[in-house]
């Protein structure tokens, strides 16, 4: 197996060969966007994508990768390389089922915003108005001589806070100070329901005052609890009946039946320069057993074609093939930066480029400032998953793309080179 140190050479060679066929390249001032009548994914772009993904697999960074791009009303690219399960000799085919992890979040956000359209809540409403377990939440103030200090929140958690990760929730048991309290509450126990999750989480002090930091993760599970409470339906059934079924997403599921598991991709982990197959018994446990907890922040599996249908619905302003899922103005609201000026710490979000955060999407507000940044177009909205999956919606170019692989830890480099392959490498204007 080639070690990851060869990756830069492989990618540079593959991109240079592909790019030689075209004199087109993006500029930072244009944010990689072409004119409305132009095509982004032309023959040169297809060659770039092919060579980039092929080189990435050859480098040993991933076992397999596949991608699907839709532009101006038609499929313009599909490619699949390497293996979905190397040890079982299963190739990375178009119908491979992948764990999409946090690409579940936009699906949950769409479910919640359907209820927003129905007047079930307002974004500025206190969360406790609908989930009263959060009425008396406290904020962690520190620990002195083993005594935990708690403070009153400076303002209530709002529904908007849980859509943009500014509520203040603890995100993991490893979080400094308040992590042990999260571990003791165990809100992510798979044997409990989403309502019980919400009740347990509400007993854990907030890690920070609402609206002061962007701290990613668990608040979308609170969105799932809110969908269930407002709709009167179990969260998973609401999503099935109001999003997945109308869109024809028949292979987007929390549970993968035995009959489909031959197509279920393995999870790999990069460690010490080698790619290790994670045991299926643990890596696939959530999706191959029946659990009480249907999560909103992660948990879905999907195929390239299924998730592209979801992305195309967003690209079309909330409609696909006659199924109206959201109003166009609601999609625009979700794709608008909602991070308040009070947020001083936005964690890893700046690593995704010149972005803010809307309702369950990152939103690109400015063009790249350097060639090393993530490529993208102003107005684009997107998100990704823990196993390095990615999708984005580019309204300016009427384009959406979905990238599948199954590797941990999260590989942002793959996203960088894939974006550069789609749009062409970033070139900065002369100073």
C-alpha positions, 0 to 999 in steps of 0.5 A, spaced: 500 500 500 502 506 498 503 511 504 499 517 504 506 521 503 505 520 496 498 523 495 500 530 494 505 527 488 499 523 485 494 529 486 498 534 483 500 529 477 493 527 476 490 535 476 496 537 471 494 532 466 487 533 466 487 541 467 492 541 461 486 540 456 482 546 458 485 553 459 479 555 464 480 556 471 477 559 477 478 566 480 477 568 487 473 574 485 468 570 481 468 564 487 469 559 482 462 561 479 461 561 471 456 565 467 449 562 468 449 560 460 456 556 461 457 549 464 461 548 470 462 540 469 465 540 462 469 534 459 475 537 462 472 537 469 470 530 468 477 528 467 479 532 473 474 529 477 476 522 474 483 523 475 483 526 482 478 520 485 482 515 482 489 518 485 486 518 492 484 511 492 491 509 489 494 513 495 491 509 500 487 514 503 481 511 502 478 504 500 473 507 495 470 513 493 464 515 488 461 522 486 455 524 482 454 531 480 447 534 477 447 541 473 442 545 469 437 539 470 441 533 468 446 528 470 453 531 468 458 526 472 458 519 475 464 516 477 466 510 482 473 508 484 476 502 488 472 498 493 466 499 498 469 493 502 476 491 500 476 485 504 470 482 501 472 484 494 466 489 493 467 494 488 464 501 490 458 501 485 453 506 484 448 503 489 453 502 495 449 504 501 453 508 506 453 511 512 452 519 511 452 521 519 451 528 519 448 529 512 442 526 516 442 533 519 439 537 513 434 532 513 432 533 520 432 541 519 427 540 513 423 536 517 423 542 522 422 547 517 416 544 514 413 545 521 415 552 521 411 553 515 405 550 518 406 556 524 407 551 529 413 555 532 417 561 531 425 561 530 425 566 536 421 562 540 424 560 547 425 552 546 422 551 553 415 553 550 415 547 546 420 542 550 418 544 557 424 540 560 429 546 558 425 551 562 430 551 568 436 549 564 443 552 568 450 554 565 456 550 567 460 556 571 466 552 573 468 547 579 472 549 585 474 544 590 470 539 587 464 543 587 460 545 581 458 552 580 452 553 576 449 560 573 442 562 570 442 563 563 443 570 560 437 569 556 433 563 554 435 558 549 431 559 542 429 555 537 434 558 532 439 556 537 438 549 536 438 550 528 445 553 528 449 550 534 449 556 539 444 553 544 450 551 549 449 544 549 455 539 551 457 535 545 461 530 548 463 526 555 470 528 553 468 536 554 472 539 559 469 541 566 462 539 564 463 532 560 462 528 566 455 530 568 454 529 560 456 522 561 452 521 567 446 523 564 447 518 558 442 522 553 445 518 547 443 511 550 440 508 544 435 504 548 431 510 550 427 514 545 428 521 543 423 524 548 427 521 553 434 523 550 431 530 550 429 530 558 436 527 560 440 532 556 436 538 559 438 536 566 446 537 564 448 544 565 450 548 558 457 548 557 456 556 555 451 561 555 446 561 549 448 565 543 456 566 545 459 560 541 458 555 535 458 548 538 457 543 533 453 537 534 447 534 539 442 540 538 440 537 531 437 531 536 433 536 540 430 538 533 428 531 532 425 531 539 421 538 537 419 535 530 416 529 534 413 534 539 410 539 534 407 533 529 405 528 534 408 523 530 414 519 532 420 523 529 422 517 524 415 516 521 414 523 520 421 524 516 419 517 512 412 520 510 413 527 509 420 527 506 423 520 504 417 517 501 415 523 497 422 524 494 422 517 492 428 516 497 427 508 498 434 507 500 435 512 505 434 509 512 436 508 519 435 500 519 439 496 513 435 490 512 439 483 511 437 483 504 441 489 503 447 488 507 451 486 501 451 493 498 453 496 505 460 499 505 465 498 510 468 503 515 475 504 514 480 508 519 486 511 517 492 510 522 499 510 522 499 511 514 495 505 514 487 504 512 484 499 517 477 496 516 473 497 522 469 491 525 462 491 522 460 489 529 461 495 532 461 500 525 455 498 523 451 496 529 447 502 529 444 501 522 443 493 523 440 493 529 433 495 532 434 501 537 429 505 540 433 512 539 432 515 532 437 520 532 436 527 528 444 529 528 446 522 525 444 515 523 441 515 516 444 511 511 443 512 503 445 511 496 448 516 491 442 517 487 437 517 493 441 523 497 442 527 490 434 527 490 434 530 496 439 535 494 436 536 487 429 538 491 433 543 495 436 546 488 429 546 485 427 551 491 423 545 495 420 541 490 422 535 486 418 531 480 411 534 483 413 533 490 413 540 494 417 539 500 418 546 502 417 553 500 422 556 496 422 562 501 424 557 506 429 554 503 432 561 502 431 562 509 435 555 511 441 557 506 442 564 509 447 565 515 444 566 521 450 566 526 449 572 530 455 577 532 455 575 539 458 568 537 466 569 538 468 562 537 466 558 531 470 551 533 472 548 526 467 552 522 472 557 519 476 551 516 470 550 511 472 556 507 469 563 507 462 561 511 457 562 516 451 558 518 444 557 516 439 552 518 443 546 518 447 548 513 454 552 512 453 558 507 458 560 503 458 568 504 465 570 500 469 567 495 476 564 497 482 568 499 487 563 498 488 557 493 489 553 499 482 554 502 475 550 500 473 552 493 466 554 492 461 559 490 458 565 494 451 563 495 452 555 496 450 551 502 452 544 504 454 539 509 458 533 510 459 527 514 464 524 519 466 518 514 468 524 509 461 524 505 459 531 502 454 534 498 453 541 496 448 546 493 450 551 488 444 555 486 448 560 482 450 554 477 444 550 478 449 545 480 449 540 486 454 534 488 454 528 492 461 525 494 461 518 498 467 515 501 467 511 508 473 513 512 475 516 518 477 521 521 474 526 517 478 527 511 477 535 509 483 534 504 479 529 500 473 535 500 478 540 498 481 536 492 474 534 489 471 541 489 478 543 485 476 538 481 469 540 480 470 547 479 478 547 477 483 550 481 483 556 485 487 562 482 488 568 485 487 575 481 494 579 481 495 584 487 
